[in-house]
Amino acid sequence: MSSQLWPYITPGIPDELFDRLPGIPLSKREVRLLLISHLRLLPDTVLWDIGAGTGTIPVEAGLLCPKGKIIAVERDEEVASLIRRNCDRFDVRNVEIIEGSAPECLKDLSQTPDRVCIEGGRPIKEILKEVWHYLKPSGRIVATASNLENLYAISESFSQLQVRNIEVVQSAVNRLETRGTHQTFAAVSPVFILSGEKLN
């Protein structure tokens, strides 16, 4: 599947092609590429994206998994509408948007996942525990941490849940930017990406 706005089979849609809302996080393109690579998507993947924000992961995954189903969970009604607009911009039709708070709303989702991406949610330990219950055997889970507290909470949860084949990557990306008459490199905020598998 492809769209007129992004007709390529390559992931990595430029950030500026997405509609935005002030204060709503967007997974930067380079970080998104790392997230997608750790998800190890299949054409028919069922992906839960919890804390979907601007909707960059649902859009990219929807294009990459034409036979799959992407379920984007977002608690804020205005942000859920933003995800919907971005899916429409890229002609993505296999994304279902759920307005609700995790982990409470997870029991109502239409399909159980074989991939889960967690990019937000305050009760991160509770979300991970509940998600693990639904994740299919041999499924993969990917979670991001932008602060030490979340990094610790996710690491501890992975240990308690007996997540296997754990990988941890910290992004360190610099982008060329024009400032005044000069071109300089500016750092993209570093993010930890933790991933692993459910083998039983």
C-alpha positions as CSV (number, residue, x, y, z in Angstrom):
1,M,0.0,0.0,0.0
2,S,1.2,3.5,-0.7
3,S,-0.2,7.0,-0.9
4,Q,0.1,10.0,-3.2
5,L,1.7,12.0,-0.4
6,W,4.3,9.2,0.2
7,P,4.4,6.8,-2.8
8,Y,7.5,4.9,-1.6
9,I,7.8,1.5,0.0
10,T,10.5,2.9,2.2
11,P,9.6,3.9,5.8
12,G,10.8,7.3,7.1
13,I,8.1,9.8,6.2
14,P,9.5,13.4,6.8
15,D,8.1,14.9,9.9
16,E,6.8,18.0,8.1
17,L,4.4,15.9,6.1
18,F,2.3,15.2,9.2
19,D,-0.4,17.4,10.6
20,R,0.6,18.6,14.1
21,L,-0.9,20.0,17.2
22,P,1.1,22.2,19.6
23,G,2.4,20.2,22.5
24,I,1.6,16.8,21.1
25,P,4.7,14.6,20.7
26,L,5.8,13.4,17.3
27,S,8.2,10.5,16.9
28,K,11.0,12.0,14.9
29,R,11.7,10.2,11.6
30,E,15.0,8.7,12.7
31,V,13.6,7.4,15.9
32,R,10.6,6.1,14.1
33,L,12.8,4.1,11.8
34,L,14.5,2.5,14.8
35,L,11.1,1.7,16.4
36,I,9.8,0.1,13.2
37,S,12.9,-2.0,12.8
38,H,12.5,-3.3,16.4
39,L,8.9,-4.1,15.8
40,R,9.8,-6.5,13.0
41,L,6.5,-6.1,11.2
42,L,4.9,-8.6,8.9
43,P,2.4,-7.9,6.1
44,D,-0.5,-9.1,8.2
45,T,0.7,-7.8,11.6
46,V,-1.8,-6.8,14.3
47,L,-0.2,-3.9,16.0
48,W,-1.3,-2.0,19.1
49,D,0.2,1.5,19.3
50,I,-0.4,2.8,22.8
51,G,0.0,6.5,23.3
52,A,-0.2,7.1,19.5
53,G,0.2,10.8,19.7
54,T,0.4,12.4,16.3
55,G,-0.1,9.0,14.6
56,T,3.2,8.7,12.9
57,I,3.7,5.0,13.8
58,P,0.1,4.0,12.8
59,V,0.5,5.7,9.4
60,E,3.9,4.1,8.7
61,A,2.9,0.7,10.0
62,G,-0.4,0.9,8.1
63,L,1.5,1.5,4.8
64,L,4.0,-1.2,5.6
65,C,1.4,-3.8,6.6
66,P,-1.3,-3.7,3.9
67,K,-3.0,-6.9,5.2
68,G,-2.5,-5.9,8.8
69,K,-4.5,-4.1,11.4
70,I,-3.2,-1.2,13.4
71,I,-5.0,-0.2,16.6
72,A,-4.0,3.3,17.8
73,V,-4.9,4.0,21.4
74,E,-5.1,7.7,22.5
75,R,-6.9,9.1,25.5
76,D,-7.4,12.6,24.2
77,E,-10.3,13.2,21.8
78,E,-8.5,16.1,20.0
79,V,-5.4,14.0,19.6
80,A,-7.4,11.0,18.3
81,S,-8.9,13.4,15.7
82,L,-5.3,14.4,14.7
83,I,-4.4,10.7,14.2
84,R,-7.5,10.3,12.0
85,R,-6.5,13.4,9.9
86,N,-3.0,12.0,9.4
87,C,-4.3,8.6,8.4
88,D,-6.6,10.4,5.9
89,R,-3.7,12.5,4.5
90,F,-1.8,9.3,3.7
91,D,-4.9,7.2,2.5
92,V,-4.3,4.7,5.3
93,R,-7.4,2.6,5.8
94,N,-6.3,-0.2,8.1
95,V,-5.9,1.9,11.3
96,E,-8.6,1.7,14.0
97,I,-8.4,4.6,16.5
98,I,-9.6,4.0,20.1
99,E,-10.3,6.9,22.4
100,G,-9.5,5.6,25.8
101,S,-7.0,5.3,28.6
102,A,-4.7,2.4,28.9
103,P,-4.6,-0.1,30.5
104,E,-8.4,0.2,31.2
105,C,-9.5,0.3,27.6
106,L,-7.3,-2.6,26.4
107,K,-10.0,-5.3,27.2
108,D,-12.3,-3.7,24.6
109,L,-9.9,-3.8,21.6
110,S,-11.1,-5.8,18.7
111,Q,-8.1,-8.0,18.0
112,T,-5.2,-9.3,20.1
113,P,-1.8,-8.1,19.0
114,D,1.3,-9.9,17.8
115,R,3.2,-6.5,18.0
116,V,2.9,-3.8,20.6
117,C,4.4,-0.3,20.6
118,I,4.2,1.8,23.8
119,E,5.1,5.4,23.4
120,G,3.3,6.9,26.3
121,G,1.1,6.3,29.3
122,R,1.7,7.4,32.9
123,P,1.1,4.0,34.6
124,I,3.8,2.4,32.4
125,K,4.2,-0.7,34.6
126,E,0.4,-1.4,34.6
127,I,0.2,-0.9,30.9
128,L,3.1,-3.3,30.3
129,K,1.6,-6.0,32.6
130,E,-1.8,-5.7,30.9
131,V,-0.4,-5.7,27.4
132,W,1.7,-8.8,28.1
133,H,-1.5,-10.6,29.0
134,Y,-2.9,-10.0,25.5
135,L,0.3,-10.3,23.5
136,K,0.3,-13.5,21.4
137,P,3.1,-16.0,21.9
138,S,6.2,-15.1,19.8
139,G,4.9,-11.5,19.8
140,R,7.2,-8.5,20.2
141,I,6.9,-5.5,22.5
142,V,8.7,-2.2,21.9
143,A,8.6,0.6,24.5
144,T,10.3,4.0,24.6
145,A,11.7,5.9,27.5
146,S,12.8,9.6,27.4
147,N,13.6,9.8,31.1
148,L,15.5,7.8,33.7
149,E,12.3,6.9,35.6
150,N,10.6,5.3,32.6
151,L,13.8,3.6,31.6
152,Y,14.0,2.0,35.0
153,A,10.2,1.1,35.2
154,I,10.3,-0.5,31.7
155,S,13.5,-2.5,32.5
156,E,12.1,-3.7,35.8
157,S,8.8,-4.7,34.1
158,F,10.6,-6.6,31.3
159,S,12.5,-8.6,34.0
160,Q,9.3,-9.3,36.0
161,L,7.4,-10.4,32.8
162,Q,10.3,-12.5,31.7
163,V,10.6,-10.8,28.3
164,R,13.2,-12.6,26.2
165,N,15.8,-11.5,23.6
166,I,15.8,-8.0,25.1
167,E,17.5,-5.2,23.1
168,V,18.1,-1.7,24.3
169,V,19.1,1.1,22.0
170,Q,19.6,4.8,22.7
171,S,19.1,7.1,19.7
172,A,21.8,9.7,19.1
173,V,20.7,11.7,16.0
174,N,21.9,15.1,14.7
175,R,20.2,17.0,11.9
176,L,21.6,19.7,9.7
177,E,19.7,22.9,10.4
178,T,20.0,26.5,9.0
179,R,20.3,29.1,11.7
180,G,20.6,32.6,10.3
181,T,23.3,32.5,7.7
182,H,25.0,29.3,9.1
183,Q,24.3,25.6,8.8
184,T,24.8,23.7,12.0
185,F,24.0,20.3,13.5
186,A,21.2,20.1,16.1
187,A,20.6,17.1,18.3
188,V,17.3,15.3,18.2
189,S,16.2,14.5,21.7
190,P,17.7,11.1,22.6
191,V,15.2,8.2,23.3
192,F,15.8,4.8,24.8
193,I,14.1,2.0,22.8
194,L,13.6,-1.3,24.6
195,S,12.3,-4.4,22.8
196,G,11.8,-8.1,23.4
197,E,9.8,-11.2,22.7
198,K,7.1,-13.3,24.4
199,L,8.3,-16.8,23.9
200,N,5.6,-18.7,25.8
